Amino acid sequence: MHQLPSGPVSPGITSEEVSFFHATGLRKVGEGGGTVDEDITVHVIPLNEVEQWTKERSFTGAKVDLKVFAGLYFAQNRLSL
């Protein structure tokens, strides 16, 4: 696992930070989705399709966190090394 850039989510407002990682050699061990009291849907999208997928989701009114796009940027740059 390699750490990619990390930084503050809301500089000057909170000390919360987000970190991006690139991990390889992983395997799925469960369906995911959180606990029974959470409403989480797991989407598995191939990296070469995720940009189009997020655009389509945005066009349907879904809110896509900007951190998703930042993470994709770093992932794509890491894979191009």
mmCIF file of the N, C-alpha and C atoms, coordinates in Angstrom:
data_MODEL
# 
_entry.id   MODEL 
# 
loop_
_atom_site.group_PDB 
_atom_site.id 
_atom_site.type_symbol 
_atom_site.label_atom_id 
_atom_site.label_alt_id 
_atom_site.label_comp_id 
_atom_site.label_asym_id 
_atom_site.label_entity_id 
_atom_site.label_seq_id 
_atom_site.pdbx_PDB_ins_code 
_atom_site.Cartn_x 
_atom_site.Cartn_y 
_atom_site.Cartn_z 
_atom_site.occupancy 
_atom_site.B_iso_or_equiv 
_atom_site.pdbx_formal_charge 
_atom_site.auth_seq_id 
_atom_site.auth_comp_id 
_atom_site.auth_asym_id 
_atom_site.auth_atom_id 
_atom_site.pdbx_PDB_model_num 
ATOM 1   N N  . MET A 1 1  ? 0.855   -1.162  0.000   1.00 0.00 ? 1  MET A N  1 
ATOM 2   C CA . MET A 1 1  ? 0.000   0.000   0.000   1.00 0.00 ? 1  MET A CA 1 
ATOM 3   C C  . MET A 1 1  ? 0.902   1.226   0.000   1.00 0.00 ? 1  MET A C  1 
ATOM 4   N N  . HIS A 1 2  ? 0.556   2.185   -0.841  1.00 0.00 ? 2  HIS A N  1 
ATOM 5   C CA . HIS A 1 2  ? 1.315   3.426   -0.946  1.00 0.00 ? 2  HIS A CA 1 
ATOM 6   C C  . HIS A 1 2  ? 0.405   4.600   -0.596  1.00 0.00 ? 2  HIS A C  1 
ATOM 7   N N  . GLN A 1 3  ? 0.899   5.464   0.293   1.00 0.00 ? 3  GLN A N  1 
ATOM 8   C CA . GLN A 1 3  ? 0.113   6.654   0.624   1.00 0.00 ? 3  GLN A CA 1 
ATOM 9   C C  . GLN A 1 3  ? 0.268   7.680   -0.483  1.00 0.00 ? 3  GLN A C  1 
ATOM 10  N N  . LEU A 1 4  ? -0.862  8.205   -0.910  1.00 0.00 ? 4  LEU A N  1 
ATOM 11  C CA . LEU A 1 4  ? -0.910  9.291   -1.881  1.00 0.00 ? 4  LEU A CA 1 
ATOM 12  C C  . LEU A 1 4  ? -1.103  10.577  -1.087  1.00 0.00 ? 4  LEU A C  1 
ATOM 13  N N  . PRO A 1 5  ? -1.301  11.713  -1.729  1.00 0.00 ? 5  PRO A N  1 
ATOM 14  C CA . PRO A 1 5  ? -1.448  12.953  -0.965  1.00 0.00 ? 5  PRO A CA 1 
ATOM 15  C C  . PRO A 1 5  ? -2.567  12.911  0.073   1.00 0.00 ? 5  PRO A C  1 
ATOM 16  N N  . SER A 1 6  ? -2.379  13.714  1.101   1.00 0.00 ? 6  SER A N  1 
ATOM 17  C CA . SER A 1 6  ? -3.392  13.890  2.130   1.00 0.00 ? 6  SER A CA 1 
ATOM 18  C C  . SER A 1 6  ? -3.432  15.364  2.483   1.00 0.00 ? 6  SER A C  1 
ATOM 19  N N  . GLY A 1 7  ? -4.533  15.791  3.061   1.00 0.00 ? 7  GLY A N  1 
ATOM 20  C CA . GLY A 1 7  ? -4.634  17.197  3.429   1.00 0.00 ? 7  GLY A CA 1 
ATOM 21  C C  . GLY A 1 7  ? -5.956  17.501  4.101   1.00 0.00 ? 7  GLY A C  1 
ATOM 22  N N  . PRO A 1 8  ? -6.104  18.748  4.532   1.00 0.00 ? 8  PRO A N  1 
ATOM 23  C CA . PRO A 1 8  ? -7.301  19.153  5.263   1.00 0.00 ? 8  PRO A CA 1 
ATOM 24  C C  . PRO A 1 8  ? -8.538  19.185  4.369   1.00 0.00 ? 8  PRO A C  1 
ATOM 25  N N  . VAL A 1 9  ? -9.677  18.861  4.964   1.00 0.00 ? 9  VAL A N  1 
ATOM 26  C CA . VAL A 1 9  ? -10.945 18.896  4.240   1.00 0.00 ? 9  VAL A CA 1 
ATOM 27  C C  . VAL A 1 9  ? -11.488 20.319  4.199   1.00 0.00 ? 9  VAL A C  1 
ATOM 28  N N  . SER A 1 10 ? -11.415 21.010  5.330   1.00 0.00 ? 10 SER A N  1 
ATOM 29  C CA . SER A 1 10 ? -11.890 22.393  5.429   1.00 0.00 ? 10 SER A CA 1 
ATOM 30  C C  . SER A 1 10 ? -10.864 23.208  6.200   1.00 0.00 ? 10 SER A C  1 
ATOM 31  N N  . PRO A 1 11 ? -9.787  23.642  5.522   1.00 0.00 ? 11 PRO A N  1 
ATOM 32  C CA . PRO A 1 11 ? -8.719  24.380  6.217   1.00 0.00 ? 11 PRO A CA 1 
ATOM 33  C C  . PRO A 1 11 ? -9.262  25.593  6.974   1.00 0.00 ? 11 PRO A C  1 
ATOM 34  N N  . GLY A 1 12 ? -8.816  25.751  8.201   1.00 0.00 ? 12 GLY A N  1 
ATOM 35  C CA . GLY A 1 12 ? -9.217  26.893  9.013   1.00 0.00 ? 12 GLY A CA 1 
ATOM 36  C C  . GLY A 1 12 ? -10.517 26.683  9.771   1.00 0.00 ? 12 GLY A C  1 
ATOM 37  N N  . ILE A 1 13 ? -11.266 25.625  9.408   1.00 0.00 ? 13 ILE A N  1 
ATOM 38  C CA . ILE A 1 13 ? -12.541 25.372  10.074  1.00 0.00 ? 13 ILE A CA 1 
ATOM 39  C C  . ILE A 1 13 ? -12.456 24.155  10.985  1.00 0.00 ? 13 ILE A C  1 
ATOM 40  N N  . THR A 1 14 ? -11.759 23.122  10.503  1.00 0.00 ? 14 THR A N  1 
ATOM 41  C CA . THR A 1 14 ? -11.639 21.883  11.254  1.00 0.00 ? 14 THR A CA 1 
ATOM 42  C C  . THR A 1 14 ? -10.254 21.291  11.032  1.00 0.00 ? 14 THR A C  1 
ATOM 43  N N  . SER A 1 15 ? -9.840  20.432  11.932  1.00 0.00 ? 15 SER A N  1 
ATOM 44  C CA . SER A 1 15 ? -8.537  19.780  11.771  1.00 0.00 ? 15 SER A CA 1 
ATOM 45  C C  . SER A 1 15 ? -8.662  18.445  11.031  1.00 0.00 ? 15 SER A C  1 
ATOM 46  N N  . GLU A 1 16 ? -9.870  18.118  10.579  1.00 0.00 ? 16 GLU A N  1 
ATOM 47  C CA . GLU A 1 16 ? -10.107 16.859  9.861   1.00 0.00 ? 16 GLU A CA 1 
ATOM 48  C C  . GLU A 1 16 ? -9.291  16.817  8.570   1.00 0.00 ? 16 GLU A C  1 
ATOM 49  N N  . GLU A 1 17 ? -8.705  15.660  8.294   1.00 0.00 ? 17 GLU A N  1 
ATOM 50  C CA . GLU A 1 17 ? -7.930  15.477  7.068   1.00 0.00 ? 17 GLU A CA 1 
ATOM 51  C C  . GLU A 1 17 ? -8.410  14.243  6.332   1.00 0.00 ? 17 GLU A C  1 
ATOM 52  N N  . VAL A 1 18 ? -8.159  14.221  5.040   1.00 0.00 ? 18 VAL A N  1 
ATOM 53  C CA . VAL A 1 18 ? -8.457  13.055  4.217   1.00 0.00 ? 18 VAL A CA 1 
ATOM 54  C C  . VAL A 1 18 ? -7.133  12.562  3.644   1.00 0.00 ? 18 VAL A C  1 
ATOM 55  N N  . SER A 1 19 ? -6.982  11.242  3.592   1.00 0.00 ? 19 SER A N  1 
ATOM 56  C CA . SER A 1 19 ? -5.772  10.641  3.034   1.00 0.00 ? 19 SER A CA 1 
ATOM 57  C C  . SER A 1 19 ? -6.173  9.678   1.925   1.00 0.00 ? 19 SER A C  1 
ATOM 58  N N  . PHE A 1 20 ? -5.384  9.668   0.871   1.00 0.00 ? 20 PHE A N  1 
ATOM 59  C CA . PHE A 1 20 ? -5.609  8.756   -0.240  1.00 0.00 ? 20 PHE A CA 1 
ATOM 60  C C  . PHE A 1 20 ? -4.510  7.704   -0.241  1.00 0.00 ? 20 PHE A C  1 
ATOM 61  N N  . PHE A 1 21 ? -4.888  6.471   -0.563  1.00 0.00 ? 21 PHE A N  1 
ATOM 62  C CA . PHE A 1 21 ? -3.936  5.366   -0.624  1.00 0.00 ? 21 PHE A CA 1 
ATOM 63  C C  . PHE A 1 21 ? -4.150  4.581   -1.908  1.00 0.00 ? 21 PHE A C  1 
ATOM 64  N N  . HIS A 1 22 ? -3.069  4.022   -2.410  1.00 0.00 ? 22 HIS A N  1 
ATOM 65  C CA . HIS A 1 22 ? -3.141  3.098   -3.547  1.00 0.00 ? 22 HIS A CA 1 
ATOM 66  C C  . HIS A 1 22 ? -2.727  1.736   -3.014  1.00 0.00 ? 22 HIS A C  1 
ATOM 67  N N  . ALA A 1 23 ? -3.654  0.779   -3.071  1.00 0.00 ? 23 ALA A N  1 
ATOM 68  C CA . ALA A 1 23 ? -3.385  -0.559  -2.556  1.00 0.00 ? 23 ALA A CA 1 
ATOM 69  C C  . ALA A 1 23 ? -3.518  -1.580  -3.674  1.00 0.00 ? 23 ALA A C  1 
ATOM 70  N N  . THR A 1 24 ? -2.671  -2.581  -3.667  1.00 0.00 ? 24 THR A N  1 
ATOM 71  C CA . THR A 1 24 ? -2.732  -3.660  -4.649  1.00 0.00 ? 24 THR A CA 1 
ATOM 72  C C  . THR A 1 24 ? -2.793  -4.996  -3.917  1.00 0.00 ? 24 THR A C  1 
ATOM 73  N N  . GLY A 1 25 ? -3.132  -6.035  -4.647  1.00 0.00 ? 25 GLY A N  1 
ATOM 74  C CA . GLY A 1 25 ? -3.166  -7.367  -4.065  1.00 0.00 ? 25 GLY A CA 1 
ATOM 75  C C  . GLY A 1 25 ? -4.323  -7.588  -3.103  1.00 0.00 ? 25 GLY A C  1 
ATOM 76  N N  . LEU A 1 26 ? -5.385  -6.828  -3.258  1.00 0.00 ? 26 LEU A N  1 
ATOM 77  C CA . LEU A 1 26 ? -6.531  -6.950  -2.354  1.00 0.00 ? 26 LEU A CA 1 
ATOM 78  C C  . LEU A 1 26 ? -7.512  -7.990  -2.869  1.00 0.00 ? 26 LEU A C  1 
ATOM 79  N N  . ARG A 1 27 ? -8.329  -8.494  -1.959  1.00 0.00 ? 27 ARG A N  1 
ATOM 80  C CA . ARG A 1 27 ? -9.411  -9.380  -2.370  1.00 0.00 ? 27 ARG A CA 1 
ATOM 81  C C  . ARG A 1 27 ? -10.645 -9.049  -1.540  1.00 0.00 ? 27 ARG A C  1 
ATOM 82  N N  . LYS A 1 28 ? -11.787 -9.188  -2.176  1.00 0.00 ? 28 LYS A N  1 
ATOM 83  C CA . LYS A 1 28 ? -13.058 -8.898  -1.516  1.00 0.00 ? 28 LYS A CA 1 
ATOM 84  C C  . LYS A 1 28 ? -13.401 -10.035 -0.560  1.00 0.00 ? 28 LYS A C  1 
ATOM 85  N N  . VAL A 1 29 ? -13.732 -9.694  0.689   1.00 0.00 ? 29 VAL A N  1 
ATOM 86  C CA . VAL A 1 29 ? -14.049 -10.715 1.688   1.00 0.00 ? 29 VAL A CA 1 
ATOM 87  C C  . VAL A 1 29 ? -15.498 -10.627 2.176   1.00 0.00 ? 29 VAL A C  1 
ATOM 88  N N  . GLY A 1 30 ? -16.227 -9.632  1.706   1.00 0.00 ? 30 GLY A N  1 
ATOM 89  C CA . GLY A 1 30 ? -17.623 -9.490  2.118   1.00 0.00 ? 30 GLY A CA 1 
ATOM 90  C C  . GLY A 1 30 ? -18.347 -8.556  1.175   1.00 0.00 ? 30 GLY A C  1 
ATOM 91  N N  . GLU A 1 31 ? -19.651 -8.454  1.357   1.00 0.00 ? 31 GLU A N  1 
ATOM 92  C CA . GLU A 1 31 ? -20.467 -7.612  0.487   1.00 0.00 ? 31 GLU A CA 1 
ATOM 93  C C  . GLU A 1 31 ? -20.296 -6.123  0.780   1.00 0.00 ? 31 GLU A C  1 
ATOM 94  N N  . GLY A 1 32 ? -19.884 -5.776  1.983   1.00 0.00 ? 32 GLY A N  1 
ATOM 95  C CA . GLY A 1 32 ? -19.767 -4.368  2.342   1.00 0.00 ? 32 GLY A CA 1 
ATOM 96  C C  . GLY A 1 32 ? -21.141 -3.776  2.602   1.00 0.00 ? 32 GLY A C  1 
ATOM 97  N N  . GLY A 1 33 ? -21.201 -2.474  2.744   1.00 0.00 ? 33 GLY A N  1 
ATOM 98  C CA . GLY A 1 33 ? -22.485 -1.820  2.949   1.00 0.00 ? 33 GLY A CA 1 
ATOM 99  C C  . GLY A 1 33 ? -22.729 -1.344  4.365   1.00 0.00 ? 33 GLY A C  1 
ATOM 100 N N  . GLY A 1 34 ? -21.774 -1.525  5.234   1.00 0.00 ? 34 GLY A N  1 
ATOM 101 C CA . GLY A 1 34 ? -21.920 -1.020  6.595   1.00 0.00 ? 34 GLY A CA 1 
ATOM 102 C C  . GLY A 1 34 ? -22.723 -1.949  7.488   1.00 0.00 ? 34 GLY A C  1 
ATOM 103 N N  . THR A 1 35 ? -23.253 -1.383  8.543   1.00 0.00 ? 35 THR A N  1 
ATOM 104 C CA . THR A 1 35 ? -24.041 -2.158  9.498   1.00 0.00 ? 35 THR A CA 1 
ATOM 105 C C  . THR A 1 35 ? -25.517 -2.078  9.130   1.00 0.00 ? 35 THR A C  1 
ATOM 106 N N  . VAL A 1 36 ? -26.342 -2.818  9.822   1.00 0.00 ? 36 VAL A N  1 
ATOM 107 C CA . VAL A 1 36 ? -27.772 -2.895  9.523   1.00 0.00 ? 36 VAL A CA 1 
ATOM 108 C C  . VAL A 1 36 ? -28.465 -1.534  9.657   1.00 0.00 ? 36 VAL A C  1 
ATOM 109 N N  . ASP A 1 37 ? -27.959 -0.639  10.513  1.00 0.00 ? 37 ASP A N  1 
ATOM 110 C CA . ASP A 1 37 ? -28.596 0.662   10.675  1.00 0.00 ? 37 ASP A CA 1 
ATOM 111 C C  . ASP A 1 37 ? -28.046 1.726   9.714   1.00 0.00 ? 37 ASP A C  1 
ATOM 112 N N  . GLU A 1 38 ? -27.187 1.331   8.776   1.00 0.00 ? 38 GLU A N  1 
ATOM 113 C CA . GLU A 1 38 ? -26.651 2.259   7.782   1.00 0.00 ? 38 GLU A CA 1 
ATOM 114 C C  . GLU A 1 38 ? -27.257 1.949   6.413   1.00 0.00 ? 38 GLU A C  1 
ATOM 115 N N  . ASP A 1 39 ? -27.368 2.958   5.591   1.00 0.00 ? 39 ASP A N  1 
ATOM 116 C CA . ASP A 1 39 ? -27.898 2.791   4.233   1.00 0.00 ? 39 ASP A CA 1 
ATOM 117 C C  . ASP A 1 39 ? -26.759 3.066   3.251   1.00 0.00 ? 39 ASP A C  1 
ATOM 118 N N  . ILE A 1 40 ? -25.871 2.086   3.079   1.00 0.00 ? 40 ILE A N  1 
ATOM 119 C CA . ILE A 1 40 ? -24.689 2.235   2.233   1.00 0.00 ? 40 ILE A CA 1 
ATOM 120 C C  . ILE A 1 40 ? -24.785 1.248   1.073   1.00 0.00 ? 40 ILE A C  1 
ATOM 121 N N  . THR A 1 41 ? -24.606 1.758   -0.131  1.00 0.00 ? 41 THR A N  1 
ATOM 122 C CA . THR A 1 41 ? -24.565 0.905   -1.313  1.00 0.00 ? 41 THR A CA 1 
ATOM 123 C C  . THR A 1 41 ? -23.138 0.900   -1.839  1.00 0.00 ? 41 THR A C  1 
ATOM 124 N N  . VAL A 1 42 ? -22.585 -0.273  -2.035  1.00 0.00 ? 42 VAL A N  1 
ATOM 125 C CA . VAL A 1 42 ? -21.225 -0.407  -2.555  1.00 0.00 ? 42 VAL A CA 1 
ATOM 126 C C  . VAL A 1 42 ? -21.303 -0.556  -4.069  1.00 0.00 ? 42 VAL A C  1 
ATOM 127 N N  . HIS A 1 43 ? -20.532 0.264   -4.782  1.00 0.00 ? 43 HIS A N  1 
ATOM 128 C CA . HIS A 1 43 ? -20.459 0.198   -6.237  1.00 0.00 ? 43 HIS A CA 1 
ATOM 129 C C  . HIS A 1 43 ? -19.041 -0.209  -6.620  1.00 0.00 ? 43 HIS A C  1 
ATOM 130 N N  . VAL A 1 44 ? -18.904 -1.260  -7.399  1.00 0.00 ? 44 VAL A N  1 
ATOM 131 C CA . VAL A 1 44 ? -17.591 -1.689  -7.890  1.00 0.00 ? 44 VAL A CA 1 
ATOM 132 C C  . VAL A 1 44 ? -17.534 -1.318  -9.365  1.00 0.00 ? 44 VAL A C  1 
ATOM 133 N N  . ILE A 1 45 ? -16.706 -0.326  -9.667  1.00 0.00 ? 45 ILE A N  1 
ATOM 134 C CA . ILE A 1 45 ? -16.618 0.206   -11.028 1.00 0.00 ? 45 ILE A CA 1 
ATOM 135 C C  . ILE A 1 45 ? -15.165 0.092   -11.489 1.00 0.00 ? 45 ILE A C  1 
ATOM 136 N N  . PRO A 1 46 ? -14.922 -0.506  -12.657 1.00 0.00 ? 46 PRO A N  1 
ATOM 137 C CA . PRO A 1 46 ? -13.544 -0.545  -13.172 1.00 0.00 ? 46 PRO A CA 1 
ATOM 138 C C  . PRO A 1 46 ? -12.992 0.874   -13.341 1.00 0.00 ? 46 PRO A C  1 
ATOM 139 N N  . LEU A 1 47 ? -11.728 1.059   -13.023 1.00 0.00 ? 47 LEU A N  1 
ATOM 140 C CA . LEU A 1 47 ? -11.120 2.391   -13.052 1.00 0.00 ? 47 LEU A CA 1 
ATOM 141 C C  . LEU A 1 47 ? -11.293 3.074   -14.406 1.00 0.00 ? 47 LEU A C  1 
ATOM 142 N N  . ASN A 1 48 ? -11.205 2.307   -15.494 1.00 0.00 ? 48 ASN A N  1 
ATOM 143 C CA . ASN A 1 48 ? -11.320 2.933   -16.814 1.00 0.00 ? 48 ASN A CA 1 
ATOM 144 C C  . ASN A 1 48 ? -12.759 3.330   -17.156 1.00 0.00 ? 48 ASN A C  1 
ATOM 145 N N  . GLU A 1 49 ? -13.736 2.982   -16.314 1.00 0.00 ? 49 GLU A N  1 
ATOM 146 C CA . GLU A 1 49 ? -15.134 3.344   -16.537 1.00 0.00 ? 49 GLU A CA 1 
ATOM 147 C C  . GLU A 1 49 ? -15.672 4.330   -15.503 1.00 0.00 ? 49 GLU A C  1 
ATOM 148 N N  . VAL A 1 50 ? -14.910 4.576   -14.456 1.00 0.00 ? 50 VAL A N  1 
ATOM 149 C CA . VAL A 1 50 ? -15.456 5.325   -13.321 1.00 0.00 ? 50 VAL A CA 1 
ATOM 150 C C  . VAL A 1 50 ? -15.698 6.800   -13.641 1.00 0.00 ? 50 VAL A C  1 
ATOM 151 N N  . GLU A 1 51 ? -14.900 7.395   -14.512 1.00 0.00 ? 51 GLU A N  1 
ATOM 152 C CA . GLU A 1 51 ? -15.135 8.807   -14.855 1.00 0.00 ? 51 GLU A CA 1 
ATOM 153 C C  . GLU A 1 51 ? -16.503 8.970   -15.516 1.00 0.00 ? 51 GLU A C  1 
ATOM 154 N N  . GLN A 1 52 ? -16.812 8.119   -16.477 1.00 0.00 ? 52 GLN A N  1 
ATOM 155 C CA . GLN A 1 52 ? -18.110 8.168   -17.138 1.00 0.00 ? 52 GLN A CA 1 
ATOM 156 C C  . GLN A 1 52 ? -19.237 7.841   -16.162 1.00 0.00 ? 52 GLN A C  1 
ATOM 157 N N  . TRP A 1 53 ? -19.015 6.883   -15.281 1.00 0.00 ? 53 TRP A N  1 
ATOM 158 C CA . TRP A 1 53 ? -20.024 6.487   -14.302 1.00 0.00 ? 53 TRP A CA 1 
ATOM 159 C C  . TRP A 1 53 ? -20.367 7.650   -13.374 1.00 0.00 ? 53 TRP A C  1 
ATOM 160 N N  . THR A 1 54 ? -19.340 8.370   -12.895 1.00 0.00 ? 54 THR A N  1 
ATOM 161 C CA . THR A 1 54 ? -19.612 9.495   -11.989 1.00 0.00 ? 54 THR A CA 1 
ATOM 162 C C  . THR A 1 54 ? -20.334 10.622  -12.724 1.00 0.00 ? 54 THR A C  1 
ATOM 163 N N  . LYS A 1 55 ? -19.996 10.853  -13.991 1.00 0.00 ? 55 LYS A N  1 
ATOM 164 C CA . LYS A 1 55 ? -20.705 11.878  -14.773 1.00 0.00 ? 55 LYS A CA 1 
ATOM 165 C C  . LYS A 1 55 ? -22.177 11.507  -14.914 1.00 0.00 ? 55 LYS A C  1 
ATOM 166 N N  . GLU A 1 56 ? -22.447 10.245  -15.230 1.00 0.00 ? 56 GLU A N  1 
ATOM 167 C CA . GLU A 1 56 ? -23.825 9.793   -15.369 1.00 0.00 ? 56 GLU A CA 1 
ATOM 168 C C  . GLU A 1 56 ? -24.586 9.942   -14.056 1.00 0.00 ? 56 GLU A C  1 
ATOM 169 N N  . ARG A 1 57 ? -23.945 9.606   -12.952 1.00 0.00 ? 57 ARG A N  1 
ATOM 170 C CA . ARG A 1 57 ? -24.588 9.761   -11.640 1.00 0.00 ? 57 ARG A CA 1 
ATOM 171 C C  . ARG A 1 57 ? -24.896 11.230  -11.358 1.00 0.00 ? 57 ARG A C  1 
ATOM 172 N N  . SER A 1 58 ? -23.963 12.116  -11.690 1.00 0.00 ? 58 SER A N  1 
ATOM 173 C CA . SER A 1 58 ? -24.179 13.545  -11.477 1.00 0.00 ? 58 SER A CA 1 
ATOM 174 C C  . SER A 1 58 ? -25.360 14.052  -12.303 1.00 0.00 ? 58 SER A C  1 
ATOM 175 N N  . PHE A 1 59 ? -25.448 13.606  -13.542 1.00 0.00 ? 59 PHE A N  1 
ATOM 176 C CA . PHE A 1 59 ? -26.534 14.040  -14.420 1.00 0.00 ? 59 PHE A CA 1 
ATOM 177 C C  . PHE A 1 59 ? -27.900 13.576  -13.920 1.00 0.00 ? 59 PHE A C  1 
ATOM 178 N N  . THR A 1 60 ? -27.947 12.477  -13.153 1.00 0.00 ? 60 THR A N  1 
ATOM 179 C CA . THR A 1 60 ? -29.221 11.993  -12.625 1.00 0.00 ? 60 THR A CA 1 
ATOM 180 C C  . THR A 1 60 ? -29.566 12.650  -11.291 1.00 0.00 ? 60 THR A C  1 
ATOM 181 N N  . GLY A 1 61 ? -28.732 13.570  -10.842 1.00 0.00 ? 61 GLY A N  1 
ATOM 182 C CA . GLY A 1 61 ? -29.015 14.300  -9.605  1.00 0.00 ? 61 GLY A CA 1 
ATOM 183 C C  . GLY A 1 61 ? -28.267 13.794  -8.391  1.00 0.00 ? 61 GLY A C  1 
ATOM 184 N N  . ALA A 1 62 ? -27.479 12.726  -8.539  1.00 0.00 ? 62 ALA A N  1 
ATOM 185 C CA . ALA A 1 62 ? -26.697 12.225  -7.403  1.00 0.00 ? 62 ALA A CA 1 
ATOM 186 C C  . ALA A 1 62 ? -25.575 13.218  -7.093  1.00 0.00 ? 62 ALA A C  1 
ATOM 187 N N  . LYS A 1 63 ? -25.284 13.370  -5.838  1.00 0.00 ? 63 LYS A N  1 
ATOM 188 C CA . LYS A 1 63 ? -24.198 14.249  -5.404  1.00 0.00 ? 63 LYS A CA 1 
ATOM 189 C C  . LYS A 1 63 ? -22.917 13.427  -5.302  1.00 0.00 ? 63 LYS A C  1 
ATOM 190 N N  . VAL A 1 64 ? -21.913 13.796  -6.082  1.00 0.00 ? 64 VAL A N  1 
ATOM 191 C CA . VAL A 1 64 ? -20.628 13.097  -6.057  1.00 0.00 ? 64 VAL A CA 1 
ATOM 192 C C  . VAL A 1 64 ? -19.634 14.003  -5.349  1.00 0.00 ? 64 VAL A C  1 
ATOM 193 N N  . ASP A 1 65 ? -19.122 13.539  -4.224  1.00 0.00 ? 65 ASP A N  1 
ATOM 194 C CA . ASP A 1 65 ? -18.180 14.306  -3.422  1.00 0.00 ? 65 ASP A CA 1 
ATOM 195 C C  . ASP A 1 65 ? -16.930 14.619  -4.242  1.00 0.00 ? 65 ASP A C  1 
ATOM 196 N N  . LEU A 1 66 ? -16.459 15.831  -4.170  1.00 0.00 ? 66 LEU A N  1 
ATOM 197 C CA . LEU A 1 66 ? -15.264 16.235  -4.921  1.00 0.00 ? 66 LEU A CA 1 
ATOM 198 C C  . LEU A 1 66 ? -14.038 15.410  -4.535  1.00 0.00 ? 66 LEU A C  1 
ATOM 199 N N  . LYS A 1 67 ? -14.039 14.851  -3.319  1.00 0.00 ? 67 LYS A N  1 
ATOM 200 C CA . LYS A 1 67 ? -12.919 13.997  -2.921  1.00 0.00 ? 67 LYS A CA 1 
ATOM 201 C C  . LYS A 1 67 ? -12.847 12.743  -3.789  1.00 0.00 ? 67 LYS A C  1 
ATOM 202 N N  . VAL A 1 68 ? -13.972 12.314  -4.336  1.00 0.00 ? 68 VAL A N  1 
ATOM 203 C CA . VAL A 1 68 ? -13.965 11.168  -5.252  1.00 0.00 ? 68 VAL A CA 1 
ATOM 204 C C  . VAL A 1 68 ? -13.146 11.507  -6.484  1.00 0.00 ? 68 VAL A C  1 
ATOM 205 N N  . PHE A 1 69 ? -13.385 12.686  -7.044  1.00 0.00 ? 69 PHE A N  1 
ATOM 206 C CA . PHE A 1 69 ? -12.638 13.103  -8.231  1.00 0.00 ? 69 PHE A CA 1 
ATOM 207 C C  . PHE A 1 69 ? -11.156 13.302  -7.924  1.00 0.00 ? 69 PHE A C  1 
ATOM 208 N N  . ALA A 1 70 ? -10.858 13.845  -6.754  1.00 0.00 ? 70 ALA A N  1 
ATOM 209 C CA . ALA A 1 70 ? -9.459  14.014  -6.352  1.00 0.00 ? 70 ALA A CA 1 
ATOM 210 C C  . ALA A 1 70 ? -8.786  12.652  -6.211  1.00 0.00 ? 70 ALA A C  1 
ATOM 211 N N  . GLY A 1 71 ? -9.453  11.721  -5.570  1.00 0.00 ? 71 GLY A N  1 
ATOM 212 C CA . GLY A 1 71 ? -8.902  10.371  -5.411  1.00 0.00 ? 71 GLY A CA 1 
ATOM 213 C C  . GLY A 1 71 ? -8.667  9.701   -6.751  1.00 0.00 ? 71 GLY A C  1 
ATOM 214 N N  . LEU A 1 72 ? -9.591  9.872   -7.683  1.00 0.00 ? 72 LEU A N  1 
ATOM 215 C CA . LEU A 1 72 ? -9.430  9.297   -9.025  1.00 0.00 ? 72 LEU A CA 1 
ATOM 216 C C  . LEU A 1 72 ? -8.239  9.909   -9.744  1.00 0.00 ? 72 LEU A C  1 
ATOM 217 N N  . TYR A 1 73 ? -8.081  11.209  -9.590  1.00 0.00 ? 73 TYR A N  1 
ATOM 218 C CA . TYR A 1 73 ? -6.926  11.885  -10.195 1.00 0.00 ? 73 TYR A CA 1 
ATOM 219 C C  . TYR A 1 73 ? -5.619  11.277  -9.690  1.00 0.00 ? 73 TYR A C  1 
ATOM 220 N N  . PHE A 1 74 ? -5.513  11.138  -8.371  1.00 0.00 ? 74 PHE A N  1 
ATOM 221 C CA . PHE A 1 74 ? -4.298  10.580  -7.795  1.00 0.00 ? 74 PHE A CA 1 
ATOM 222 C C  . PHE A 1 74 ? -4.113  9.117   -8.179  1.00 0.00 ? 74 PHE A C  1 
ATOM 223 N N  . ALA A 1 75 ? -5.186  8.359   -8.230  1.00 0.00 ? 75 ALA A N  1 
ATOM 224 C CA . ALA A 1 75 ? -5.102  6.939   -8.615  1.00 0.00 ? 75 ALA A CA 1 
ATOM 225 C C  . ALA A 1 75 ? -4.633  6.800   -10.060 1.00 0.00 ? 75 ALA A C  1 
ATOM 226 N N  . GLN A 1 76 ? -5.206  7.592   -10.944 1.00 0.00 ? 76 GLN A N  1 
ATOM 227 C CA . GLN A 1 76 ? -4.820  7.505   -12.350 1.00 0.00 ? 76 GLN A CA 1 
ATOM 228 C C  . GLN A 1 76 ? -3.369  7.932   -12.558 1.00 0.00 ? 76 GLN A C  1 
ATOM 229 N N  . ASN A 1 77 ? -2.930  8.958   -11.831 1.00 0.00 ? 77 ASN A N  1 
ATOM 230 C CA . ASN A 1 77 ? -1.529  9.380   -11.936 1.00 0.00 ? 77 ASN A CA 1 
ATOM 231 C C  . ASN A 1 77 ? -0.598  8.329   -11.357 1.00 0.00 ? 77 ASN A C  1 
ATOM 232 N N  . ARG A 1 78 ? -0.978  7.681   -10.277 1.00 0.00 ? 78 ARG A N  1 
ATOM 233 C CA . ARG A 1 78 ? -0.163  6.633   -9.664  1.00 0.00 ? 78 ARG A CA 1 
ATOM 234 C C  . ARG A 1 78 ? -0.009  5.445   -10.624 1.00 0.00 ? 78 ARG A C  1 
ATOM 235 N N  . LEU A 1 79 ? -1.091  5.085   -11.299 1.00 0.00 ? 79 LEU A N  1 
ATOM 236 C CA . LEU A 1 79 ? -1.055  3.934   -12.216 1.00 0.00 ? 79 LEU A CA 1 
ATOM 237 C C  . LEU A 1 79 ? -0.275  4.235   -13.472 1.00 0.00 ? 79 LEU A C  1 
ATOM 238 N N  . SER A 1 80 ? -0.114  5.516   -13.815 1.00 0.00 ? 80 SER A N  1 
ATOM 239 C CA . SER A 1 80 ? 0.611   5.867   -15.036 1.00 0.00 ? 80 SER A CA 1 
ATOM 240 C C  . SER A 1 80 ? 2.124   5.918   -14.812 1.00 0.00 ? 80 SER A C  1 
ATOM 241 N N  . LEU A 1 81 ? 2.574   5.759   -13.571 1.00 0.00 ? 81 LEU A N  1 
ATOM 242 C CA . LEU A 1 81 ? 4.024   5.798   -13.264 1.00 0.00 ? 81 LEU A CA 1 
ATOM 243 C C  . LEU A 1 81 ? 4.722   4.575   -13.808 1.00 0.00 ? 81 LEU A C  1 
# 
